[in-house]
Amino acid sequence: MPVAVQLDFEGATLEQYDQIIEQMGFTPRGKGGPGGLFHWVTKTETGLRVVDVWESREVFEKFAAEKIGPISAAVGIPNPPAIQFIAVHNYLTAS
């Protein structure tokens, strides 16, 4: 079942986000991680907010453990994000 995932990275910067994306081998407006259906990011008053839609919570958690966590720590983000999972009824894509 698809799931929306909201990640709030307190104290993180857009520059760190760009480093993470580069280290993951992604390009802006390009393809995301396996099982990721949609992704966007914005600066907040306290850091960054990332919102994704994934094929399932399990697919997200595997990607987070293998990529998001280690690479975020490597670029200097000191704490894991606050994560909220939201059930998705429907989503639309451009393709």
C-alpha positions as CSV (number, residue, x, y, z in Angstrom):
1,M,0.0,0.0,0.0
2,P,1.5,3.4,-0.9
3,V,2.5,5.6,2.0
4,A,3.4,9.3,2.2
5,V,6.4,10.0,4.4
6,Q,7.1,13.4,5.9
7,L,10.6,13.9,7.2
8,D,11.5,17.0,9.2
9,F,15.3,17.5,9.6
10,E,15.8,20.1,12.3
11,G,18.9,22.2,11.7
12,A,19.5,20.9,8.2
13,T,20.3,23.2,5.3
14,L,19.4,23.1,1.6
15,E,23.2,22.8,0.9
16,Q,23.3,19.6,3.0
17,Y,20.3,18.3,1.1
18,D,22.0,19.0,-2.2
19,Q,25.0,17.1,-1.0
20,I,22.8,14.1,0.1
21,I,21.1,14.0,-3.3
22,E,24.5,14.1,-5.1
23,Q,26.0,11.4,-2.9
24,M,22.9,9.2,-3.7
25,G,23.7,9.7,-7.4
26,F,20.4,11.6,-8.1
27,T,20.0,14.7,-10.1
28,P,17.4,17.5,-9.6
29,R,14.1,16.6,-11.3
30,G,15.5,13.2,-12.1
31,K,14.6,9.7,-10.9
32,G,14.5,8.9,-7.2
33,G,15.2,5.8,-5.2
34,P,13.8,2.4,-6.0
35,G,10.2,2.3,-4.8
36,G,9.9,6.0,-4.5
37,L,6.9,7.4,-6.4
38,F,7.2,11.2,-5.7
39,H,9.6,13.5,-3.8
40,W,9.8,17.2,-2.9
41,V,11.7,19.3,-0.4
42,T,11.4,22.7,1.2
43,K,13.2,24.9,3.7
44,T,11.3,25.4,7.0
45,E,11.9,27.8,9.9
46,T,13.8,25.1,11.7
47,G,15.5,23.2,8.9
48,L,14.1,21.1,6.0
49,R,11.0,19.2,5.2
50,V,11.0,16.3,2.8
51,V,7.7,14.7,1.6
52,D,7.7,11.5,-0.4
53,V,5.3,8.9,-1.6
54,W,6.6,5.3,-1.5
55,E,5.3,2.0,-2.8
56,S,5.2,0.9,0.9
57,R,6.5,1.7,4.3
58,E,8.8,-1.3,4.2
59,V,10.4,-0.1,0.9
60,F,11.0,3.4,2.5
61,E,12.4,2.0,5.7
62,K,14.9,-0.1,3.8
63,F,16.0,2.9,1.7
64,A,16.2,5.1,4.8
65,A,18.4,2.6,6.6
66,E,20.7,2.0,3.7
67,K,20.9,5.5,2.2
68,I,19.2,8.4,4.0
69,G,20.5,7.8,7.5
70,P,24.2,7.1,6.7
71,I,24.5,9.8,4.1
72,S,22.7,12.4,6.2
73,A,25.1,11.7,9.0
74,A,28.1,11.9,6.6
75,V,27.1,15.4,5.5
76,G,26.8,16.6,9.1
77,I,23.1,16.4,9.9
78,P,23.4,15.5,13.6
79,N,20.0,14.0,14.4
80,P,17.6,11.7,12.6
81,P,14.5,13.4,11.2
82,A,11.1,13.4,12.8
83,I,9.1,11.0,10.6
84,Q,5.3,11.0,10.0
85,F,3.7,8.2,7.9
86,I,0.4,9.0,6.2
87,A,-1.8,6.4,4.4
88,V,-2.3,7.3,0.7
89,H,-5.7,6.7,-0.9
90,N,-4.6,7.8,-4.4
91,Y,-1.8,9.6,-6.2
92,L,-1.3,10.9,-9.8
93,T,1.8,11.1,-11.9
94,A,2.8,13.1,-14.9
95,S,3.7,10.0,-17.0
